[in-house]
C-alpha cells in the first residue's frame, strides 16, 4: 500500500473500472429514467464516471424490494451466528480489495491516498467486523417483574431503514450506517452524497459476495433534494439514519413528523473547541492542534476549529502551530507524501474563501495561509489558514466553515475556557490539553460535547460512543 509511489497509484487509477450504476436487489442497474450524472475528481476537475441519477420511482422500487426481503425473513430471521459470518466475511473482502477501494475514495473525495489506505478502508472494515461480531453476543433482557410474571425485552430490527450520508467521509459513514443496521436484521437503502457515490457502490457488491441475500441492501445515488427527501418522507420506511449538515438534519426531523414518525437518528455539524493550558506538553499540543483542523482539509464534523489558548502562552503557541501548518500544504491526493488534498468542489472552496474574507473584515489577524493554491491543477485546493485575535462572537468562531481554517481565541483561567467552549450552538467534540489531571478532567466534564479528548484529538474506536449533545 504505502510502498507504492504516485506513479504506481496513477497507473492503477488509469486502469480502474468504476461502477456507477445503482445497486438494487443484488445487482447493478441503471436508474429507471436512464438518467446519469457525472462525478468528477476534486483534484483536477476531470470526469471519473457517469453515475445513475436515481429518482423517486427508483426509491419506491427499492423500498418495495427491501420490504419484501425484510418480511421474507431471509436476513432478519437468519441465525445470528450465520448473519455474523456474512458481515465478518464482508469486512474481509473489503480488506482483500483495500487498494482498489482506497483508490476509489481518493479519486472521488480528493482524500490523500495515505489517509484512505491508512484510515478510511481499515476503519470501514473494522466497523463492519465489530458490528458483525456483536450479533451473537448481545443478549435480550429480562426485567425484574413480580414472581408470578415474566417479561422479555427483545431487541428487534426496525424493518426498512434509509441511510443518507455526506461526502466528507463517504466510506466511513457508510460503514457506520450499514454495519449496525444490517447487523440487527434490517433491510437498508443507502443514499450516498451526490459528489461521492463510488466507494459505497463498490462495497455493496462485496456484501453480496459475502452472502448478504438479494434485496437486503440497495445503494441509490441521486440528489438529496428529491431522492433523499422522498426517502425521508416515505411511509414504508421505518427508520432513517443520517449524517450531514444541521440544516438538512432539521428538515429530516420535520419530514419524519410529516410522514410516519419514522425513528430518525442524526449526526450533524460541529465547531469544536480545542483548549490548551499553559502547563500542557506544548509541542504535542501544537502538532495535534494542526491535525485537529487540517486533517481531511478541515472537512471533518469534529474538527477542532476553535483553538482556545491560555493567554500567557498564546503568542508562542500560535507560532508553533503556524510552523506545523506548513506540513499541511495541499498536494496531489495520489502522492503518498500528501497530507491534505483539495476541497470537495468549487462551492466548498468558495465557502472557505468567503469565510477568510469575513474573518479579515471582522478584524481577526491572519497568521498564515488565506489563499486558494495549485490553481494550475484544475483542482479546488486551499492553504491551511490560521486566524489569531478571534473573539468567540465572530462568525469565524461560531459558524461551521468546513475547511482548513483555524480560529485562535485567548482565555485566562479554566472558567473562562469552559465558558468560551460552551458558547456555541454545537456540542459535537473537543479536547483539553493540560498536564494537571484535575484541570483536564474538570474541564473535560464541564464542556458540553459528545466526545472530549484529554491530551489527544480524534481518539475513539468502535466501542466508544460517537454522538453530540445540544
Ligand atoms: P448535507 O448537505 O447535509 O448532505 C448530506 C446528505 O444529505 C447528502 O447525501 C445529501 O444529498 C443529502 N440531502 C441533501 N438535502 C436533502 C434533503 N432535503 N432530504 C434528504 N437528504 C438530503 O451535508 P454535506 O455537505 O454532505 O456534509 C457535510 C456536513 O456533514 C457537515 O455539516 C458535517 O459537520 C456533517 N458531518 C457530521 C458528522 C457526524 O458524525 N456528526 C460526520 C461527517 C459529517 P446530496 O449530496 O445530493 O446533496
Boltz pocket constraint, residues with backbone or C-beta under 6 A from the ligand:
constraints:
  - pocket:
      binder: B
      contacts: [[A, 164], [A, 165], [A, 166], [A, 167], [A, 168], [A, 169], [A, 173], [A, 191], [A, 192], [A, 193], [A, 194], [A, 195], [A, 222], [A, 223], [A, 224], [A, 225], [A, 226], [A, 227], [A, 228], [A, 229], [A, 230], [A, 232], [A, 243], [A, 244], [A, 245], [A, 246], [A, 248], [A, 249], [A, 251], [A, 267], [A, 268], [A, 269], [A, 270], [A, 300], [A, 301], [A, 302], [A, 400], [A, 402], [A, 428]]
      max_distance: 6.0
